[in-house]
Amino acid sequence: MTVTDIATWGTADHVRAALERQLEGALVEVPKDDEAPRWAFSEALRRSLMLRQKHPFDVVALGLPDLLRYRDLVAGSEVTLRATNIEAYFIRQDGSAEQYRPEAE
């Protein structure tokens, strides 16, 4: 099962469980009342880059709350994410996940 498969039919819990199984130490928790989305995003990106370095041929993905601020941060980092082959997923309140797709695609 790949992260993409999970995002197609799964929930945030499925994504979290798969990431925890596949990518030990990769999960970055975002506090419920996150007052610092930029910090959470930068920490998730930092860890993703470290994972990419250790696992150059594996799927590496960010899972972020589906909030406008996180969408803006991902869109602003689109070139970096694409260059490093890191996927981004937005986790909705209902637990479903949506993979980020640039508007140009």
C-alpha positions as CSV (number, residue, x, y, z in Angstrom):
1,M,0.0,0.0,0.0
2,T,1.4,3.4,-1.0
3,V,0.7,6.8,0.5
4,T,-1.1,7.7,-2.7
5,D,-3.4,4.7,-2.3
6,I,-4.1,5.6,1.3
7,A,-4.9,9.2,0.3
8,T,-7.3,8.0,-2.4
9,W,-9.5,6.0,0.0
10,G,-8.2,6.5,3.5
11,T,-8.4,8.8,6.5
12,A,-5.9,10.8,8.4
13,D,-5.6,7.8,10.8
14,H,-4.7,5.5,7.9
15,V,-2.1,7.9,6.6
16,R,-0.7,8.3,10.1
17,A,-0.5,4.6,10.7
18,A,1.1,3.9,7.3
19,L,3.7,6.7,7.8
20,E,4.5,5.5,11.3
21,R,5.0,1.9,10.0
22,Q,7.1,2.9,7.0
23,L,9.0,6.0,8.1
24,E,10.2,5.6,11.7
25,G,10.5,9.0,13.4
26,A,9.0,10.8,10.4
27,L,5.7,11.9,11.9
28,V,5.6,15.6,12.9
29,E,2.6,16.3,15.1
30,V,0.9,19.6,14.6
31,P,-0.7,20.9,17.9
32,K,-4.5,21.2,17.8
33,D,-4.3,24.9,18.6
34,D,-1.3,25.5,16.4
35,E,-0.4,29.2,16.6
36,A,2.7,28.7,14.5
37,P,1.9,27.0,11.1
38,R,5.1,28.3,9.6
39,W,7.1,26.5,12.4
40,A,5.2,23.3,12.0
41,F,5.6,23.4,8.2
42,S,9.3,24.1,8.4
43,E,9.8,21.3,10.8
44,A,7.9,18.9,8.6
45,L,9.8,20.0,5.6
46,R,13.1,19.7,7.4
47,R,12.3,16.1,8.5
48,S,11.1,15.3,5.0
49,L,14.4,16.5,3.5
50,M,16.2,14.3,6.0
51,L,14.1,11.3,5.0
52,R,14.7,12.0,1.3
53,Q,18.4,12.0,2.1
54,K,18.2,8.6,3.9
55,H,15.7,7.1,1.5
56,P,16.2,8.6,-2.0
57,F,14.0,6.1,-3.8
58,D,11.0,5.9,-1.3
59,V,7.9,8.0,-1.3
60,V,8.3,10.9,1.1
61,A,5.2,13.0,1.9
62,L,4.0,15.8,4.2
63,G,0.6,15.5,5.9
64,L,-0.7,18.9,7.0
65,P,-4.1,20.2,8.3
66,D,-6.3,21.5,5.5
67,L,-6.1,25.1,6.4
68,L,-5.5,28.1,4.1
69,R,-2.2,28.9,5.8
70,Y,-0.8,25.5,5.2
71,R,-2.0,25.5,1.6
72,D,-0.3,28.9,1.1
73,L,3.0,27.5,2.6
74,V,2.9,24.5,0.3
75,A,2.1,26.5,-2.8
76,G,5.0,28.9,-1.9
77,S,7.3,25.9,-1.6
78,E,6.1,24.1,-4.7
79,V,9.4,24.3,-6.6
80,T,11.3,22.9,-3.7
81,L,8.8,20.1,-3.1
82,R,8.8,19.1,-6.8
83,A,12.7,19.3,-7.0
84,T,13.0,17.0,-4.0
85,N,10.2,14.7,-5.0
86,I,8.2,15.3,-1.8
87,E,4.5,15.0,-1.9
88,A,2.1,17.0,0.2
89,Y,-1.3,16.0,1.6
90,F,-4.0,18.0,3.3
91,I,-5.9,16.3,6.0
92,R,-9.5,17.5,6.3
93,Q,-11.5,17.8,9.5
94,D,-13.5,14.7,8.5
95,G,-10.2,12.7,8.4
96,S,-10.0,12.4,4.6
97,A,-6.8,13.3,2.8
98,E,-6.3,15.3,-0.4
99,Q,-3.0,15.3,-2.3
100,Y,-1.7,18.7,-3.3
101,R,-1.8,19.4,-7.0
102,P,-0.4,22.6,-8.4
103,E,-3.1,24.7,-10.2
104,A,-1.2,24.4,-13.5
105,E,-1.6,20.6,-13.6
